[in-house]
Amino acid sequence: MRPKEVPMRPPEVFVRELAPHEGQRLKRLSKRSKVASTRQRASILLASATLMSAPQIARMWMTDESHVRKVIHDFNEHGFESLRPRFRGGRPRRISTDDEQRIVAVAGARPDTLGVPYTRWSLAKLSRYLNGQGIVVSPAHLGRILARNGISLQRTRSWKQSPDPDYAAKAARVLSLYRERPKNGVVISFDEKGPESLCPKHGRGWARRGRPQRHRATYTRQQGIRYLVGALDVHADYLRIRARPRRNGASTLTFIKAIRLAYPKRIRIHWIQDGLSSHWTPAIRAYAAANNIELVPTPTYASYLNRIESTFGAIDEFVCKNADYLDWDAFGYALADHVRHRNSPAERARRKIEAETRRQRRAAKTAARLKLAA
């Protein structure tokens, strides 16, 4: 007589340990997802994270225990991708999940690393290659699969790393000057922009649909170029800018002397600038040492640390673009008018209020995220 078989209780499964940002994301999905199945799956995972067993979760959601275990297993194996609904209808899927993952992997690889003599895929070329690998998919459907997985055709971008061995020390010095104004001193951010030439420059502007503002297409450059040299008083938010016909050590020194005259001699000027050779000539170093000026370099390839860079962006957008100056006098007048408006007390007060408002909004959003995670 065979012994009576006793059914074994299936072992309990629990979701893997969640990182804080994963818990926050699951909580958002459980409340805000537009798809009911995604909300349910996220809630199941949150319940499992509190060590609720599969039967307890199944009773709470009035579903099957096997479904709860499947949701947990899928998340442990595939992460948040498992929460996306796979809507089914009609005939069975011809391209399996494994095939789809293979398609994404091949699309993300360079063709020449796979023995195909191209530097990038087109949908047709990728489709032919996959057909040869046993995955039959049309170019149109291939595009839909890639879009669904967040893959798109993009321009390449460059990158570079600063070779400066003193990068950390220089960056810390610059940022410390930005954080707090030195006692008996001012912080000046200096840089140059250009060359600028007299020609129509397209920009943006409000207009009726299909009736954009237009600029002439033909022009001649007969009046040379100009370089914009600027000095931003960081803590006073006061900009001084000039247009110069050339960029060299002599013109830089002339501009430094003009800025030095704007402050009493007892005030030490902390002059932040990049490592361009025309900014560090022996004459400039000697003048700085003799006139209570500290030359503060930004790290190599770290011009983003120079505060005036963003100010030049505004000059380019609101003075240089969407404009067609016929001579340098007209350009100089427009530049001076913009800088005068920017430096007006009312405008500086408005920017200060807006900056404080943005800071408060960021703080409120951060507090809300932390509250959700609690």
GIJO-V172145 format. One line per field, one symbol per residue. ss: DSSP state (2 for helix, 1 for strand, 0 for the rest). psi: psi as a letter, one per 20 degrees, with the letter a starting at -180 (. if undefined). burial: + if it has 16 or more other ideal C-beta (glycine too) atoms within 10 Angstrom, else -. A space follows every 10 residues. Layout:
# GIJO-V172145
ss: ???
psi: ???
burial: ???
This chain:
# GIJO-V172145
ss: 0000000000 0000000002 2222222222 2200022222 2222222220 0002222222 2000222222 2222222222 2220000000 0000002222 2222222000 2222000000 0022222222 2200000022 2222222200 0000000000 0000002222 2222222220 0000111111 1111111000 1000000000 0000000000 0000111111 1110000111 1111000022 2222222222 0000000111 1110002220 0222222222 0011111000 0022200222 2222222222 0010000222 2222222222 2220222222 2222222222 2222222222 2220
psi: ppqppopppq qqqqqrppqg hgggghgghh hiqipghggg ghhghhghhj kprghggghh jlaqhhgghg ggggghgibi hiipqnpqqb rqphorhggg hggggghiqp hiijjplqir qrhgghghgh hhjjoopqhg hghggghhjk prpqqqqrqq ppjohkgggg ghgghhhhgp pqpkrqopoq rqpaqqrnqp pqbqqprqpj mqqqqqhqrq ojkarqpppq pooghilppp qqpqiroahg hggggghhhh iiqqhipppo oprajphiik qhhggggghi klppooqqqp kliiiohigh hhghgghigg qlqnphrhgg ghggghgghg ghiqhgghhg hgghghghgh gghggghggh hhi.
burial: ---------- ----+--+-- -+-+++--++ --+----+++ +++++++++- -+-+--++-- ------++++ ++--+----- -++------- ----+---++ -+++-++--- +----+---- +-+--++-++ ----+-+--- -++-++---- ---------- ---+--+--+ +-++--+--- ----++++++ +++--+-+-- +--------- ---------- ----++++++ ++++--++++ ++++--+-+- +++-++--++ --+----+++ ++++----++ ---+--++-- -+++++++++ -+--+++++- ++--+---++ --+-+--+-- +---+--++- -+-------- ---------- ---------- ----
